[in-house]
């Protein structure tokens, strides 16, 4: 079992599993089969913290754990002082070919280890405090001229690409000092890419219009500069479910793929120091005719040889392959959850004895059997039902899951991949 977990984190993890969702934290308690990635990913985070930049693509079928993997890595990054953001790519709310929308979603989900989502304002305030402290003279006095000069110096690279970004920050500082908090809030919203900010607010900063596709990457560069001086060595930015690009119109798909290629090239060319950019998608997106193969330069940049045994995959390659769960991994995951569940209980021995290793293996086999034997599709449903069993064991001392529990799988509790698997398993008799 991993290091001790606080009662609050334990409850949050277990509550998420009861709902059938990916927990917001506590991934170190649930990570199974990711040991081969540990060393290289930590080395890449260290390189990014030192001013480098990294791009990574994570591939896996539905249910292979791509979202879990990205949040597990985010948690590791947060513990190293990084900021993190996760953007769900989809054709309606966050199309990849509209980078201004992607940037806005990035800011909306931006968080640190101490500040939850929408963390831009506290990060900006921390950055300005650092600038003012560094601009102080020997007598401790801070002049506006010294602060303005240092601000210009530290955002000079950003100003070359998006001059309105430092203009808005200077105006934000003046509004905060003047006590005009409503206008200051409006400028933070504009810096975060939000549309429909009042024209009167923008006039105070001498700016016009809203963030557009062409300015979005300049604003991302500005965000990285602010994070660095605010004490955060980098940003882990995840674009999840990029395979949704396969469902958009051909012209929008072409624009999106080209935007992705541009991002990758700029990361590799060193234009975004402090950025770790990760995308997740299905193998069909990386190999199919409606995915990256439509843009040969992008396919070339992401090409990775997966012809050999997965045991010999190279974690330094542009793509990482998640092979999903087999029965042994599923049982190991169940063991982790069982130990987490029992870790603070007075009657932990009874829970561990009733739901012993043999029971966990039978239980995992039965849940997977209800999904046509597709173990890789089973983890979410397996954990949801396992926590229900563990709850019942704790609450009812005379409960024996072998005789008093029957696995029932309702279509209403299944996601699309599970529902498809369940259709092929209607005739399988479940027996724990």
C-alpha positions in Angstrom: 0.0 0.0 0.0 1.2 3.5 -0.7 1.9 6.2 1.9 -0.8 7.1 4.4 -3.7 9.2 3.1 -5.6 11.8 5.0 -9.2 11.0 6.0 -10.5 13.8 3.7 -8.6 12.5 0.6 -9.7 8.9 1.5 -13.4 10.0 1.5 -13.0 12.0 -1.7 -11.5 9.0 -3.5 -14.0 6.5 -2.3 -17.0 8.9 -2.9 -15.8 9.3 -6.5 -15.6 5.5 -7.0 -19.1 5.2 -5.6 -20.3 7.6 -8.3 -18.3 5.7 -10.9 -16.1 8.7 -11.7 -12.4 9.4 -11.8 -11.3 10.9 -8.4 -10.0 14.4 -8.3 -6.9 13.3 -6.3 -5.4 10.4 -4.6 -4.2 8.8 -7.8 -1.0 7.5 -6.1 -3.3 5.2 -4.1 -4.9 3.7 -7.3 -2.0 3.7 -9.8 -1.6 0.1 -11.1 0.6 -0.9 -14.0 2.2 2.6 -14.5 5.5 1.8 -12.9 7.4 1.7 -16.2 6.5 5.3 -16.8 7.6 6.7 -13.4 11.3 7.4 -14.0 11.0 9.0 -17.5 8.0 11.1 -16.7 9.7 12.5 -13.6 12.8 13.3 -15.7 10.6 15.1 -18.2 8.9 17.1 -15.5 12.3 18.0 -14.2 13.4 19.2 -17.6 10.3 21.3 -18.0 10.9 22.8 -14.6 14.4 23.8 -15.8 13.0 25.8 -18.7 12.4 23.0 -21.2 9.2 22.0 -22.9 7.8 18.5 -23.6 5.0 17.1 -25.8 3.5 13.7 -25.2 0.7 11.7 -26.8 -1.0 9.0 -24.8 -3.0 6.4 -26.7 -5.3 3.6 -25.5 -8.7 2.1 -26.2 -11.8 3.3 -24.4 -11.4 2.1 -20.8 -7.6 1.8 -21.0 -7.2 4.5 -18.4 -6.2 7.6 -20.4 -8.0 10.1 -18.2 -6.8 8.4 -15.1 -3.2 8.5 -16.5 -3.4 12.2 -17.3 -4.8 13.0 -13.8 -2.2 10.8 -12.2 0.5 12.7 -13.9 -1.2 16.0 -13.1 -1.1 15.1 -9.4 2.6 14.3 -9.6 3.2 17.6 -11.4 1.2 19.6 -8.8 3.3 18.0 -6.0 6.4 19.4 -7.8 4.9 22.9 -7.7 3.5 22.9 -11.3 0.2 24.3 -12.3 -2.1 22.0 -14.2 -5.1 22.3 -16.5 -7.2 19.8 -18.4 -9.2 20.6 -21.5 -11.9 18.2 -22.9 -11.7 18.5 -26.6 -15.1 18.3 -28.4 -16.5 19.7 -31.6 -19.1 21.9 -29.9 -17.7 23.5 -26.8 -13.9 23.2 -27.3 -13.0 22.7 -30.9 -9.2 22.4 -31.3 -9.1 24.6 -34.4 -10.3 27.5 -32.2 -7.3 28.1 -30.0 -9.0 31.0 -28.2 -11.6 28.6 -26.9 -8.9 26.1 -25.9 -7.0 28.8 -24.0 -10.2 29.9 -22.2 -10.9 26.3 -21.1 -7.3 26.1 -20.0 -7.7 29.1 -17.7 -11.1 27.8 -16.4 -9.5 24.6 -15.2 -6.1 26.0 -14.2 -5.2 25.0 -10.7 -2.2 24.5 -8.3 -1.6 22.3 -5.4 -3.1 25.0 -3.1 -5.6 26.8 -5.4 -8.5 25.0 -7.1 -9.7 25.6 -10.6 -9.9 29.2 -12.0 -6.6 30.0 -10.3 -5.5 32.8 -12.6 -6.2 35.7 -10.3 -4.4 34.4 -7.3 -1.5 33.4 -9.5 -1.5 36.9 -11.1 -1.6 38.6 -7.7 1.3 36.4 -6.5 3.3 37.3 -9.6 2.7 41.1 -9.2 3.8 40.8 -5.5 7.0 39.2 -6.6 7.6 41.9 -9.3 7.0 44.6 -6.7 9.3 43.0 -4.2 12.1 42.6 -6.7 11.6 46.2 -7.9 12.1 47.6 -4.3 15.1 49.8 -3.8 17.7 49.4 -1.1 15.5 51.4 1.3 12.5 49.1 0.6 10.6 51.7 -1.3 8.7 50.7 -4.4 8.3 53.2 -7.2 5.7 52.8 -10.0 8.4 53.5 -12.5 10.6 50.7 -11.2 7.7 48.2 -11.1 6.6 49.2 -14.7 10.2 48.8 -15.9 10.6 45.4 -14.4 7.2 44.3 -15.6 8.1 45.3 -19.1 11.4 43.4 -18.9 9.8 40.2 -17.7 7.1 40.2 -20.3 9.2 41.4 -23.2 9.1 38.1 -25.0 5.3 38.0 -24.5 4.9 41.6 -25.7 6.6 40.7 -29.0 3.9 38.2 -29.7 0.9 39.6 -27.9 1.5 43.2 -26.8 -2.0 43.5 -25.4 -1.2 41.0 -22.7 1.2 43.2 -20.7 -1.0 46.2 -21.4 -3.9 44.5 -19.6 -1.7 43.4 -16.7 -0.4 47.0 -16.2 -4.0 48.2 -16.2 -5.0 45.5 -13.8 -2.4 46.6 -11.3 -3.5 50.2 -11.5 -7.1 49.2 -10.9 -6.3 47.0 -7.9 -4.3 49.9 -6.3 -7.2 52.2 -7.0 -9.6 49.8 -5.3 -11.7 49.3 -8.5 -12.2 45.6 -8.0 -15.1 45.2 -10.4 -13.0 46.5 -13.3 -10.0 44.5 -12.1 -12.2 41.4 -12.2 -13.2 42.2 -15.7 -9.6 42.5 -16.9 -8.7 39.2 -15.3 -11.7 37.6 -17.2 -10.4 39.2 -20.4 -6.9 37.9 -19.7 -8.5 34.5 -19.3 -10.0 34.6 -22.7 -13.6 35.3 -21.6 -15.7 37.0 -24.2 -18.2 39.8 -23.6 -16.1 41.8 -21.1 -17.5 45.3 -20.9 -16.1 47.8 -23.4 -15.6 50.3 -20.5 -13.3 47.9 -18.7 -11.2 47.3 -21.9 -10.9 51.0 -22.4 -9.2 51.4 -19.1 -6.4 49.2 -20.5 -6.4 50.7 -24.0 -7.4 47.4 -25.5 -10.1 46.4 -27.9 -12.0 43.3 -28.9 -11.7 39.8 -27.5 -9.0 37.2 -27.6 -8.8 35.5 -31.0 -7.2 32.4 -32.5 -4.0 34.2 -33.4 -3.4 35.8 -30.0 -4.2 32.6 -28.0 -0.6 31.2 -28.2 0.8 34.6 -27.2 -1.5 34.6 -24.1 -0.3 31.0 -23.3 3.3 32.2 -23.4 2.3 35.0 -21.1 0.7 32.6 -18.7 3.9 30.5 -18.6 5.9 33.6 -17.8 3.6 34.6 -14.9 3.6 31.1 -13.5 7.4 30.9 -13.5 7.8 34.1 -11.5 4.9 33.2 -9.2 6.8 30.2 -8.0 5.4 27.5 -10.3 8.1 26.0 -12.5 5.8 24.9 -15.3 2.3 24.0 -16.5 1.0 20.5 -17.3 -1.7 21.0 -20.0 -3.8 18.0 -21.0 -6.0 17.9 -24.1 -8.2 14.9 -23.4 -10.3 13.0 -26.0 -8.7 14.5 -29.1 -10.2 11.5 -31.0 -13.4 13.6 -31.2 -11.7 15.4 -34.1 -12.6 12.4 -36.2 -16.3 13.4 -36.0 -16.1 17.0 -37.1 -16.5 18.4 -40.6 -13.5 17.8 -42.9 -12.6 21.5 -43.1 -12.7 21.9 -39.3 -10.7 18.7 -38.8 -8.0 19.9 -41.2 -7.7 23.2 -39.3 -7.6 21.4 -35.9 -4.9 19.0 -37.1 -2.9 21.9 -38.4 -3.3 23.7 -35.1 -2.0 20.7 -33.3 1.0 20.4 -35.6 1.7 24.1 -35.0 1.6 23.6 -31.2 3.9 20.6 -31.3 6.4 22.5 -33.5 6.4 25.5 -31.2 6.9 23.3 -28.1 9.8 21.5 -29.8 11.3 24.8 -31.0 11.4 26.1 -27.4 8.8 28.8 -27.7 6.9 27.7 -24.6 9.5 27.1 -21.8 7.8 25.5 -18.9 5.1 23.7 -20.8 4.4 20.0 -20.7 1.7 19.4 -23.3 -0.1 16.1 -23.4 -2.9 14.8 -25.6 -4.9 11.6 -25.2 -6.7 9.7 -27.8 -7.7 6.2 -29.1 -5.4 4.2 -31.5 -7.9 4.9 -34.3 -7.1 8.6 -34.0 -3.4 8.0 -34.4 -3.7 5.3 -37.1 -7.1 5.7 -38.8 -7.9 7.5 -41.9 -9.9 10.3 -40.1 -7.1 11.1 -37.6 -3.6 12.4 -37.8 -2.8 10.4 -40.9 -4.8 13.1 -42.8 -1.9 15.5 -42.2 1.4 13.6 -43.0 3.7 16.1 -41.3 1.8 15.6 -38.1 1.7 11.8 -38.5 5.5 11.9 -39.0 6.1 13.9 -35.8 4.0 11.5 -33.7 5.1 8.2 -35.4 6.0 5.6 -32.8 6.7 1.9 -33.5 4.3 -0.3 -31.5 5.0 -3.5 -33.4 7.0 -5.1 -30.6 5.9 -6.5 -27.2 4.4 -3.8 -25.0 6.9 -4.8 -22.3 9.6 -3.2 -24.5 7.8 0.1 -25.2 10.0 3.2 -25.1 8.6 5.8 -22.6 10.8 8.5 -24.3 8.9 8.1 -27.6 6.4 10.7 -28.8 3.5 8.3 -28.0 2.9 6.3 -24.9 0.7 3.2 -25.2 -1.7 2.2 -22.4 -2.5 -1.5 -22.7 -5.4 -1.5 -20.2 -6.2 -4.0 -17.6 -5.8 -7.8 -17.4 -7.3 -9.8 -14.5 -4.2 -9.6 -12.4 -4.1 -5.8 -12.6 -7.8 -5.6 -11.9 -7.3 -7.7 -8.7 -4.3 -5.6 -7.7 -6.4 -2.5 -8.1 -9.2 -4.0 -6.0 -6.6 -4.8 -3.3 -5.5 -1.2 -3.3 -9.1 0.0 -2.9 -9.9 -2.6 -0.2 -6.8 -1.5 1.8 -7.7 2.2 1.3 -11.2 1.5 2.5 -10.1 -0.4 5.6 -7.3 2.0 6.5 -9.2 4.0 9.1 -11.8 1.5 10.2 -12.0 0.1 13.7 -13.0 -3.3 12.3 -10.6 -3.3 9.4 -9.6 -6.9 10.0 -13.2 -8.0 9.4 -13.4 -6.1 6.1 -10.1 -7.5 5.0 -11.0 -11.1 6.0 -14.5 -11.0 4.4 -13.3 -9.5 1.2 -10.1 -11.5 1.0 -7.9 -12.0 -2.1 -9.8 -15.0 -3.3 -13.1 -13.1 -3.2 -11.5 -10.1 -5.1 -10.4 -12.4 -7.9 -13.8 -14.1 -8.2 -15.5 -10.7 -8.0 -13.3 -9.2 -10.7 -13.9 -12.2 -12.9 -17.6 -12.0 -12.5 -17.9 -8.3 -13.3 -15.6 -8.7 -16.3 -17.8 -11.7 -17.3 -20.8 -9.4 -17.3 -19.0 -7.3 -19.8 -18.3 -10.1 -22.2 -15.0 -11.0 -20.6 -13.6 -7.6 -21.6 -11.4 -7.0 -18.6 -10.1 -3.7 -20.0 -13.6 -2.3 -20.0 -14.4 -3.4 -16.4 -12.3 -1.2 -14.0 -14.8 1.6 -13.5 -17.8 -0.7 -12.9 -15.7 -3.1 -10.9 -14.6 -0.4 -8.5 -18.1 1.1 -8.2 -19.5 -2.3 -7.2 -16.6 -3.2 -5.0 -17.0 -0.1 -2.9 -20.7 -0.9 -2.5 -19.7 -4.4 -1.3 -17.2 -2.9 1.1 -19.7 -0.4 2.4 -22.2 -3.2 3.1 -19.5 -5.4 4.9 -18.7 -2.4 7.2 -22.3 -1.6 7.9 -23.7 -5.1 8.4 -21.5 -7.5 10.4 -23.5 -10.5 9.3 -23.2 -9.8 5.6 -21.3 -12.4 3.5 -20.9 -11.2 -0.1 -20.5 -14.8 -1.3 -24.0 -15.7 -0.3 -25.8 -12.4 0.2 -24.7 -10.5 -2.9 -25.6 -10.9 -6.5 -24.0 -8.9 -9.2 -26.6 -7.1 -11.3 -25.5 -5.0 -14.1 -28.1 -2.4 -15.3 -27.7 -0.6 -18.6 -28.5 2.6 -16.8 -25.2 2.5 -14.9 -23.0 1.8 -17.9 -21.1 4.1 -20.2 -21.1 3.6 -23.9 -18.1 1.2 -24.1 -19.5 -0.8 -21.1 -23.0 -0.9 -22.7 -21.6 -2.3 -25.9 -19.7 -5.0 -24.0 -22.7 -5.8 -21.9 -24.8 -6.5 -25.0 -22.5 -9.3 -26.0 -22.7 -10.9 -22.5 -26.5 -11.3 -22.0 -26.3 -15.0 -21.6 -23.4 -15.2 -19.2 -24.4 -16.3 -15.7 -22.6 -14.3 -13.0 -21.5 -16.3 -9.9 -19.4 -15.0 -7.1 
